[in-house]
Amino acid sequence: LSQRLAREIKIWSQLSHPNVLEFLGYHLNQRMTTAWLISPYITDGNLSQFIRNISLDSPLRIRLIVDTARGLAYLHAQGICHGDMKPANILVTDERTAVIADFGLSQLADSTESGLTTTKSIKGSFRYLSPELLDEGARHTLQSDVWAFGCVMMEVLTGMLPFPNAKNDISLTLALARREMPVQTRSLTVAEPIRDLLQECWQLKPSDRPTMPRC
């Protein structure tokens, strides 16, 4: 198995939480060159797809964000950095519960593994990356997960993408290099406590961001 796949199986198989997708096992082909990871079948797709079909003022949006926060707080309590938080990696069950999936970039927060995130080979989705991940030798951290969670929260509650004017990875990279915010929070039509939380999640200094239990 590849190092990344083996790591994903190791991390995912040890997790158990209502807001984390359940790991059922894996299947190897006869040559042991390809593996399929097995989980429950999710009919409603991912969060990005699901929110297109519910109104902006639906209370379900808040509930899905709370679910996501609980799942990510659980991962962080286990010392696990997800590394690729975005709506496409959050699934919605038949019970309308959000569950975090895709642990291919996940790692222990104190891991010394190299090669996951550098300026030469940035892993993750640019629209949800925190600015410090552009720095030489930077690595995904619990704090970069918090930045990404803020992006997810904003997108779910407003329907707006982070960095809405950036159309490709080049323009996204430039925006991150300039230390721009994913959006100007004062322009959002959300409750004041949510606006304040977004500003906290998007602090440029990682240590100034809240921990997930505080979110």
PAZAPA-4460 file (N, C-alpha, C; in steps of 0.05 Angstrom, whole numbers, plus 32768, in hexadecimal, padded with zeros to 4 digits):
% residues 215
    n_x    n_y    n_z   ca_x   ca_y   ca_z    c_x    c_y    c_z   seq   type   mol
   8011   7FE8   8000   8000   8000   8000   8011   8019   8000     1      L     A
   8007   802E   7FF4   8016   8047   7FF5   8017   8052   8011     2      S     A
   802A   8063   8017   802D   806E   8032   8014   807E   8039     3      Q     A
   800A   808D   8026   7FF3   809E   802C   7FDA   808C   8032     4      R     A
   7FD6   8077   8022   7FBF   8066   8027   7FC1   8057   8041     5      L     A
   7FD9   804D   8047   7FDD   803F   8060   7FD8   8051   8078     6      A     A
   7FE1   806A   8075   7FDC   807D   808B   7FBE   8083   808E     7      R     A
   7FB0   8086   8077   7F94   808B   8079   7F85   8074   8087     8      E     A
   7F8C   805B   8080   7F7F   8044   808C   7F85   8044   80AA     9      I     A
   7F9E   8048   80B1   7FA6   8048   80CD   7F97   805C   80DE    10      K     A
   7F96   8075   80D4   7F88   808A   80E3   7F6A   8086   80E3    11      I     A
   7F5E   8081   80CC   7F41   807F   80CA   7F36   8068   80DA    12      W     A
   7F44   8051   80D9   7F3A   8039   80E7   7F39   803C   8105    13      S     A
   7F47   804F   8110   7F47   8053   812D   7F33   8067   8137    14      Q     A
   7F24   8073   8124   7F11   8088   812C   7EF5   807E   8130    15      L     A
   7EE7   808A   8143   7ECB   8082   8148   7EBD   809A   8154    16      S     A
   7EAC   80A6   8144   7E9D   80BE   814C   7E85   80C2   813A    17      H     A
   7E6E   80CC   8144   7E56   80CF   8133   7E5A   80E2   811C    18      P     A
   7E6E   80F4   811D   7E73   8107   8108   7E8C   8102   80F8    19      N     A
   7E95   80E9   80F9   7EAC   80DF   80E9   7EA2   80C7   80D9    20      V     A
   7EA6   80C6   80BF   7E9D   80B0   80AF   7EA9   8096   80B9    21      L     A
   7E98   8081   80BC   7EA1   8068   80C7   7EB3   8059   80B3    22      E     A
   7EC8   804D   80BE   7EDA   803C   80AE   7ED1   801F   80B1    23      F     A
   7ECB   8012   809B   7EC1   7FF6   809C   7ED7   7FE2   8095    24      L     A
   7EEB   7FEB   8086   7F01   7FD9   807E   7F0C   7FE1   8063    25      G     A
   7F1C   7FCF   8057   7F27   7FD5   803D   7F2A   7FBB   802D    26      Y     A
   7F2C   7FBD   8013   7F2E   7FA6   8002   7F46   7FAA   7FEF    27      H     A
   7F57   7F96   7FEE   7F6F   7F97   7FDC   7F6A   7F85   7FC4    28      L     A
   7F73   7F8E   7FAD   7F72   7F7D   7F95   7F86   7F66   7F98    29      N     A
   7F85   7F53   7F86   7F96   7F3B   7F89   7FB4   7F41   7F88    30      Q     A
   7FBB   7F55   7F78   7FD7   7F5D   7F76   7FE0   7F6F   7F8D    31      R     A
   7FCD   7F76   7F9E   7FD2   7F88   7FB5   7FDE   7FA2   7FAC    32      M     A
   7FD4   7FAC   7F96   7FDE   7FC6   7F8B   7FC9   7FDC   7F8E    33      T     A
   7FB0   7FD4   7F93   7F9A   7FE7   7F95   7F89   7FE0   7FAD    34      T     A
   7F81   7FF4   7FBC   7F70   7FEF   7FD4   7F57   8001   7FD2    35      A     A
   7F40   7FF6   7FDA   7F27   8005   7FDC   7F20   8007   7FF9    36      W     A
   7F1C   8020   8003   7F14   8024   801F   7EF6   8022   8020    37      L     A
   7EEC   8015   8034   7ECF   800F   8036   7EC3   801F   804D    38      I     A
   7EAD   802C   8047   7E9E   803C   805B   7E80   8039   8055    39      S     A
   7E6E   8042   8067   7E52   8041   8061   7E4C   8052   8048    40      P     A
   7E38   804A   8039   7E30   8058   8021   7E20   8071   8029    41      Y     A
   7E28   8088   801F   7E1B   80A1   8026   7E0C   80AB   800D    42      I     A
   7DF1   80AB   800F   7DE1   80B1   7FF8   7DDE   80CF   7FF2    43      T     A
   7DE1   80E0   8006   7DDD   80FD   8002   7DF6   810C   7FFA    44      D     A
   7E0C   80FE   7FF5   7E24   810B   7FEB   7E32   811C   7FFF    45      G     A
   7E43   812E   7FF5   7E53   813E   8007   7E45   8159   800E    46      N     A
   7E50   8167   8020   7E44   8180   802A   7E42   8195   8014    47      L     A
   7E55   8196   8003   7E54   81A9   7FED   7E3C   81A4   7FDB    48      S     A
   7E36   818B   7FD5   7E1F   8184   7FC5   7E05   8188   7FD4    49      Q     A
   7E05   8181   7FEE   7DEC   8180   7FFD   7DE1   819D   8002    50      F     A
   7DF3   81B0   8008   7DE9   81CB   800F   7DDD   81D9   7FF6    51      I     A
   7DE2   81CF   7FDE   7DD6   81DC   7FC7   7DB8   81D8   7FC6    52      R     A
   7DAE   81C4   7FD5   7D92   81BD   7FD4   7D82   81C5   7FED    53      N     A
   7D8F   81D5   7FFE   7D80   81DF   8016   7D83   81FE   8017    54      I     A
   7D6E   820B   8022   7D6E   8228   8022   7D84   8233   8034    55      S     A
   7D8D   824C   802E   7DA2   8258   803E   7D9B   825C   805B    56      L     A
   7D81   8260   8060   7D78   8264   807C   7D70   824B   808A    57      D     A
   7D76   8234   807F   7D6E   821A   808B   7D7F   8215   80A4    58      S     A
   7D72   820F   80BB   7D80   8208   80D3   7D93   81F0   80D0    59      P     A
   7D8D   81E0   80BB   7D9E   81C8   80B6   7DBB   81D0   80B0    60      L     A
   7DBF   81E7   80A4   7DDA   81F0   809E   7DEA   81F4   80B8    61      R     A
   7DDE   8200   80CC   7DEC   8203   80E6   7DF2   81E8   80F2    62      I     A
   7DDE   81D6   80F1   7DE2   81BB   80FD   7DF9   81AC   80EF    63      R     A
   7DFB   81AF   80D5   7E11   81A1   80C7   7E2C   81AD   80CE    64      L     A
   7E2D   81C7   80D3   7E46   81D3   80DC   7E4D   81CA   80F8    65      I     A
   7E39   81C8   810A   7E3E   81BE   8125   7E49   81A2   8124    66      V     A
   7E3C   8191   8113   7E46   8176   810F   7E63   8175   8107    67      D     A
   7E69   8186   80F3   7E85   8187   80E9   7E98   8190   80FE    68      T     A
   7E91   81A4   810E   7EA2   81AD   8124   7EA7   8197   8138    69      A     A
   7E92   8188   813F   7E95   8172   8152   7EA8   815C   8147    70      R     A
   7EA4   8156   812E   7EB5   8141   8122   7ED2   814A   8121    71      G     A
   7ED7   8163   811A   7EF3   816D   8118   7EFF   8170   8134    72      L     A
   7EEF   8178   8147   7EF8   817A   8163   7F01   815E   816D    73      A     A
   7EF1   814A   8166   7EF8   812E   816D   7F13   8126   8161    74      Y     A
   7F17   812C   8147   7F31   8125   813A   7F48   8133   8149    75      L     A
   7F44   814D   814E   7F5A   815C   815C   7F5F   8151   8178    76      H     A
   7F4A   8148   8185   7F4E   813C   81A0   7F5E   8123   819F    77      A     A
   7F5D   8115   8188   7F6E   80FD   8184   7F8A   8104   817A    78      Q     A
   7F8F   811E   8177   7FA9   8127   816D   7FAB   8124   814F    79      G     A
   7F94   8124   8141   7F94   811F   8124   7F8D   8139   8115    80      I     A
   7F9E   8141   8103   7F99   8157   80F1   7F8D   814C   80D7    81      C     A
   7F75   8156   80CF   7F68   814B   80B7   7F78   8152   809E    82      H     A
   7F7F   816B   809A   7F90   8173   8084   7F83   817A   806A    83      G     A
   7F69   8175   8068   7F5B   817C   804E   7F3D   8181   8054    84      D     A
   7F38   8192   8068   7F1C   8199   806E   7F10   81AA   8059    85      M     A
   7EFA   81A0   804E   7EEA   81AF   803A   7ECF   81A1   8037    86      K     A
   7EBA   81AF   802D   7EA0   81A3   802B   7E9F   8189   801C    87      P     A
   7EB0   8185   8008   7EB1   816D   7FF9   7EBA   8155   8009    88      A     A
   7EC7   815A   801F   7ED1   8144   8031   7EC0   8141   804A    89      N     A
   7EA8   814C   8049   7E95   8149   805F   7E7B   813E   8052    90      I     A
   7E72   8127   805B   7E5B   811A   804F   7E43   811E   8060    91      L     A
   7E2B   811B   8054   7E12   811E   8063   7E02   8104   8062    92      V     A
   7DFC   80F9   8079   7DEF   80DF   807B   7DD1   80E2   8076    93      T     A
   7DC3   80CB   8075   7DA6   80CB   8072   7D99   80D9   808A    94      D     A
   7DA6   80D9   80A1   7D9B   80E6   80B9   7DA1   8104   80B9    95      E     A
   7DAC   810E   80A3   7DB4   812A   80A1   7DCA   8131   80B6    96      R     A
   7DDC   811F   80B9   7DF3   8123   80CB   7E0C   8127   80BA    97      T     A
   7E1D   813A   80C1   7E36   813E   80B2   7E4C   812C   80BE    98      A     A
   7E5A   811E   80AC   7E70   810D   80B5   7E89   8114   80A5    99      V     A
   7EA0   8116   80B2   7EB9   811D   80A5   7EC5   8104   8098   100      I     A
   7ECE   8107   8080   7EDA   80F1   8070   7EF4   80F9   8064   101      A     A
   7F01   80E6   8056   7F1A   80EA   8047   7F31   80F2   8059   102      D     A
   7F3F   80DD   8062   7F55   80E2   8074   7F70   80DD   8066   103      F     A
   7F70   80E1   804C   7F89   80DD   803C   7F9F   80F0   8043   104      G     A
   7F99   8108   804D   7FAE   811B   8054   7FB0   811E   8073   105      L     A
   7FA1   810D   8081   7FA2   810F   809E   7FBC   8105   80AA   106      S     A
   7FC3   810F   80C1   7FDB   8106   80CF   7FD9   810E   80EC   107      Q     A
   7FE9   8100   80FC   7FEA   8108   8118   7FF7   8124   811A   108      L     A
   7FEC   8134   812C   7FF5   8150   812D   8013   8152   8134   109      A     A
   801E   813E   8142   803A   813F   8149   804B   812D   8137   110      D     A
   8040   8125   8121   804E   8113   810E   8066   8121   8102   111      S     A
   807B   8112   80FE   8093   811D   80F1   8095   8115   80D4   112      T     A
   807F   8109   80C9   807F   8102   80AD   8084   811A   809B   113      E     A
   8093   8117   8086   8099   812D   8075   808B   8129   805A   114      S     A
   808A   813F   804B   8080   813D   8030   8062   8141   802C   115      G     A
   8053   8146   8042   8037   814A   803F   8031   8166   8035   116      L     A
   803F   8179   803F   8039   8195   8037   8053   81A5   8036   117      T     A
   805A   81AD   801E   8071   81BF   801B   8069   81D3   8005   118      T     A
   8078   81E8   8002   8072   81FA   7FEC   8076   81EE   7FD1   119      T     A
   8086   81D8   7FD0   808A   81CB   7FB6   8074   81B7   7FB0   120      K     A
   8067   81AD   7FC4   8052   8199   7FC0   803C   819D   7FD5   121      S     A
   802B   81B1   7FD0   8016   81B8   7FE3   7FFF   81A4   7FE0   122      I     A
   7FF8   8197   7FF5   7FE1   8184   7FF5   7FC9   8191   8002   123      K     A
   7FB1   818B   7FF7   7F99   8197   8002   7F8C   81A9   7FED   124      G     A
   7F76   81B4   7FF4   7F66   81C5   7FE1   7F6D   81E2   7FE6   125      S     A
   7F77   81EF   7FD1   7F81   820B   7FD5   7F6C   821E   7FE1   126      F     A
   7F53   821A   7FDA   7F3F   822D   7FE3   7F3B   822B   8002   127      R     A
   7F43   8216   800E   7F40   8212   802B   7F5A   8211   803A   128      Y     A
   7F70   8217   802C   7F8A   8217   8039   7F8E   8230   804A   129      L     A
   7F9C   822D   8060   7FA4   8245   8070   7FBE   8250   8064   130      S     A
   7FC2   826A   8067   7FD8   8277   8059   7FF4   826C   8060   131      P     A
   7FF7   8264   8079   8012   825B   8082   801B   8242   8074   132      E     A
   8008   8233   8067   800F   821B   8059   801E   8220   803F   133      L     A
   8020   823A   8037   8031   8241   8020   804E   8243   8028   134      L     A
   8054   8245   8042   806F   824A   804B   8080   8231   8046   135      D     A
   809A   8235   8041   80AC   821E   803D   80AC   820B   8055   136      E     A
   80A8   81F2   804F   80A8   81DE   8064   808F   81DD   8076   137      G     A
   807B   81EC   806E   8062   81ED   807F   8054   81D2   807E   138      A     A
   8045   81CD   8094   8036   81B4   8096   801A   81BA   80A0   139      R     A
   8007   81A9   8098   7FEC   81AB   80A3   7FED   81A7   80C1   140      H     A
   7FDD   81B7   80CF   7FDC   81B7   80EC   7FBF   81B8   80F5   141      T     A
   7FBB   81B4   810F   7FA0   81B8   811A   7F96   81D4   8114   142      L     A
   7FA8   81E8   8115   7FA0   8203   8110   7F99   8208   80F2   143      Q     A
   7FA6   81FA   80E0   7F9E   81FD   80C4   7F83   81F0   80BF   144      S     A
   7F7D   81DB   80CE   7F62   81CF   80CD   7F4D   81E3   80D6   145      D     A
   7F53   81F3   80EA   7F40   8207   80F5   7F3B   821C   80E0   146      V     A
   7F50   8226   80D2   7F4C   8239   80BC   7F38   822C   80A7   147      W     A
   7F3E   8214   809F   7F2D   8206   808B   7F10   8203   8095   148      A     A
   7F0D   81FD   80AF   7EF2   81FB   80BB   7EE3   8215   80B8   149      F     A
   7EF1   822B   80BC   7EE4   8245   80B9   7EDA   8249   809C   150      G     A
   7EEA   8240   8089   7EE2   8241   806D   7ECA   8230   8067   151      C     A
   7EC9   8219   8073   7EB2   8207   806F   7E99   8213   807C   152      V     A
   7E9C   821E   8094   7E85   822B   80A2   7E7A   8242   8091   153      M     A
   7E8C   8253   8087   7E83   8269   8077   7E74   8260   805E   154      M     A
   7E7F   824C   8051   7E72   8242   8038   7E57   8235   803D   155      E     A
   7E55   8226   8052   7E3B   8219   8059   7E26   822D   8060   156      V     A
   7E2E   8242   8070   7E1A   8255   807A   7E13   826B   8066   157      L     A
   7E24   8270   8053   7E1F   8286   8040   7E1C   827C   8023   158      T     A
   7E25   8264   801D   7E25   825B   8001   7E3B   8267   7FF1   159      G     A
   7E4D   8276   7FFE   7E63   8283   7FF0   7E7D   8274   7FF3   160      M     A
   7E8C   8271   7FDD   7EA6   8263   7FDF   7EBA   8275   7FEC   161      L     A
   7ECE   826A   7FFB   7EE4   827A   8004   7EF3   8285   7FEC   162      P     A
   7EFD   829E   7FEF   7F0B   82AB   7FD9   7EF9   82AA   7FC0   163      F     A
   7EE1   82B5   7FC1   7ECE   82B2   7FAA   7ED8   82BE   7F90   164      P     A
   7EEA   82D1   7F91   7EF4   82DE   7F78   7F0B   82CF   7F6C   165      N     A
   7F16   82BB   7F7A   7F2D   82AC   7F6F   7F22   8294   7F5F   166      A     A
   7F2A   8293   7F46   7F1F   827F   7F33   7F30   8267   7F2F   167      K     A
   7F49   8267   7F38   7F5B   8250   7F34   7F70   824F   7F4A   168      N     A
   7F80   823A   7F49   7F94   8237   7F5F   7FA9   824D   7F5F   169      D     A
   7FAF   8258   7F48   7FC3   826D   7F47   7FB9   8286   7F56   170      I     A
   7FA0   828E   7F50   7F95   82A6   7F5D   7F90   82A0   7F7B   171      S     A
   7F8A   8287   7F82   7F87   8280   7F9E   7FA2   8282   7FAC   172      L     A
   7FB7   8278   7F9F   7FD1   8279   7FAB   7FDA   8296   7FB0   173      T     A
   7FD5   82A7   7F9D   7FDC   82C3   7FA0   7FCD   82D0   7FB7   174      L     A
   7FB3   82C9   7FB9   7FA3   82D4   7FCF   7FAE   82CB   7FEA   175      A     A
   7FB6   82B2   7FEC   7FC1   82A7   8005   7FDC   82B4   800B   176      L     A
   7FEC   82B7   7FF6   8007   82C3   7FFA   8004   82E0   8004   177      A     A
   7FEF   82EE   7FFC   7FEA   8309   8005   7FDD   830A   8020   178      R     A
   7FD8   82F2   802B   7FCB   82EF   8046   7FAF   82FC   8046   179      R     A
   7FA1   82F8   8030   7F85   8301   802E   7F73   82EF   803E   180      E     A
   7F5C   82F9   8047   7F48   82E9   8054   7F37   82DB   803F   181      M     A
   7F2B   82C4   8045   7F1A   82B6   8032   7F03   82C7   8029   182      P     A
   7EFA   82DA   803A   7EE5   82ED   8033   7EE6   8303   8049   183      V     A
   7EDD   831A   8042   7EDA   832F   8056   7EC2   832A   8067   184      Q     A
   7EC6   8323   8081   7EB0   831A   8091   7E9A   832F   8095   185      T     A
   7EA2   8349   8094   7E8E   835E   8098   7E79   835E   8081   186      R     A
   7E80   8351   806B   7E6D   8350   8054   7E59   8339   8056   187      S     A
   7E5D   8328   806A   7E4C   8310   806C   7E32   8316   807C   188      L     A
   7E1C   830B   8072   7E03   830E   8080   7DFF   82F6   8093   189      T     A
   7E0F   82F6   80A8   7E0E   82E1   80BC   7E0D   82EE   80D8   190      V     A
   7E05   82DE   80EC   7E03   82E8   8107   7E1F   82F1   8110   191      A     A
   7E1F   8305   8122   7E38   8310   812C   7E4B   82FB   8138   192      E     A
   7E40   82E8   8149   7E52   82D4   8154   7E5F   82C3   813F   193      P     A
   7E51   82BD   8129   7E5D   82AD   8113   7E73   82BD   8105   194      I     A
   7E6D   82D7   8101   7E82   82E8   80F4   7E9B   82E9   8106   195      R     A
   7E97   82EC   8120   7EAE   82ED   8132   7EBE   82D3   8131   196      D     A
   7EAF   82BC   8130   7EBD   82A2   8130   7ECD   829F   8116   197      L     A
   7EC2   82A8   8100   7ED0   82A6   80E7   7EEA   82B6   80E8   198      L     A
   7EE8   82CE   80F3   7F00   82DF   80F6   7F15   82D1   8107   199      Q     A
   7F0C   82C3   811C   7F1F   82B4   812D   7F2C   829D   811E   200      E     A
   7F1C   828F   810F   7F27   8278   8100   7F3B   8281   80EB   201      C     A
   7F38   8299   80E1   7F49   82A3   80CC   7F5F   82B6   80D6   202      W     A
   7F66   82B4   80EF   7F7D   82C3   80F8   7F96   82BA   80E9   203      Q     A
   7FA6   82CD   80E1   7FBE   82C6   80D1   7FD3   82B7   80E2   204      L     A
   7FD4   82BD   80FB   7FE7   82AE   810D   7FD9   8295   8117   205      K     A
   7FE2   827D   810F   7FD4   8265   8116   7FCD   8262   8134   206      P     A
   7FDF   826A   8145   7FDB   8267   8162   7FC4   8279   816C   207      S     A
   7FBC   828C   815D   7FA6   829E   8165   7F8B   8293   815E   208      D     A
   7F8A   827D   814F   7F71   8271   8147   7F66   8260   815E   209      R     A
   7F4B   825E   8160   7F40   824E   8176   7F45   8230   8172   210      P     A
   7F43   8221   8187   7F43   8204   8185   7F27   81FC   817C   211      T     A
   7F24   81E4   8172   7F0A   81DB   8168   7EF5   81D9   817E   212      M     A
   7EFB   81D1   8197   7EE7   81D1   81AC   7EDB   81ED   81B0   213      P     A
   7EEB   8202   81AC   7EE1   821D   81AF   7ECF   8226   8197   214      R     A
   7ED2   8218   8181   7EC2   821E   816A   7EA5   8214   816D   215      C     A
***
